[in-house]
């Protein structure tokens, strides 16, 4: 990796941040699936989804975790070459990637709105220039 100019800490960021993003995404999926405040008190409260819903839920979980991994990778790449090379810094960025993975859909949605607004502004400006 020295050919690319990556240190061991940079490599750790590139590997650990996507894992942190997946962990955060999985934690959010658990919270979304269960009642985090109280557990089922008897067998009648425990309900299992149909086979079809289980398959759809599995696909959703896979996509959700992939989204978290992508966000974790972006986060890790953002800090490559820009950190103090010590374990405390890696731990803080890894914790940040877990939180980012937890909030991944909201982060992507907010980013989408920002990009959409900027594109509309650019397009509106180009239409004014033509008139």
N, C-alpha and C positions, 0 to 999 in steps of 0.2 A: 504493500500500500504506500510505501515511501515514494514510489514512482509518481503517484498522484499527489504527493505532499500531505497525506493524511497521517496524523499521529494516532497512537493507540486510543487516545481519548476521543478523537474525532470518529474513529471506527466504532467505539463504544456507543457514541451518540446515535450513529446511523443504525445500529443494531437494537439498542435498548429503547429508544424513543418509539419506534413502531410497536414494540412489544408492550410498552406502557400505554400506548393508544388503544391497543386491543383490550388490555386489562380494564381500562376506563370504560370502553364501549360495552364490555361484558358486564361490568358492574351496573351500568345504566340499564342494560337489558334485564338484569335480575330485578332491579327496583321497579322497572316497568311491568314486570310479569307478576310479581308477588305483592302482597300487602306488607310493606316493611314494618308496620307498627305492630300488627298482631299475627300470630300464627293460627292455622286451623285448630279448632278445639276438639273436633270429632270427625269421624270418617265422612259424614254427610257434607261437611264443608269442603272437602278435597274434591276438586273437579278436574278431570283430565280432558284435554281437547281431542277432537276427532283426529283420525289419521291424516286427513287432508289438511286440517289446520296445523297439525304438528309439522308437516312438510313445509307449509308456507312460513311457519314461524322459524323453522330451521334455516330457510333461505334468507329470511329477514335478518336473523342473527348473524349469519355469515356475511351478508352485505354490511350490516352495522359494524361488525368487527373490522371488515376491510376498510371501511370509511375511517375508523379510528386509527388503523395502521397507516393509512395514507397521511392523515393529519399528523400522526406521530413522526413519520419520516420527514415531512415538510418542516416540522418543528426542530427535529434533530439537525437537518441540513442548514437551517437558519443559524444554528449556533456553532457549526463546524468552523474551526479556526478562530473563534472569537471568545473562547472561554479560558479561565484560569484552569490549568490542568491539575485538578485535585478531585478527590472523591466527593467532597461536599458539593461542588458545582455540578457534577454529574448527577448526584442524588436530587438536587433541586430541579434540574431540567427534566429528569425522569419523572418526578412528582408532577411537574407541570404537564408533561405529556399524558400522564394518567388522567389528570383533570380535563385536558383538551379532548381526550378520547371519550370521556364521559359526556362532554358537551358537544361532540362532533357535529351532529345534525344542525344544532342551532348555530354553530360557528359557520358551517357551509352555507346555511340559509342567509345569514347576515352578510357574508361575503358576496353571495349571489345578488342580494339587493344593492350592495355598494357598486358592484361591477355594472349591473343593469342601469343604475342611475347615472353612472359616468358615461356609459355608452349612449344613453338617451340625450345627455347633455352635449356630447360630441356631435351626435347626429343632428340635433336641433341647431347647433352652431354652424354646421356645414350647409344646412338648408337655408339659413339666413344669408350666408355668403353668396349663394347662387342667385338670390333675388335682388 
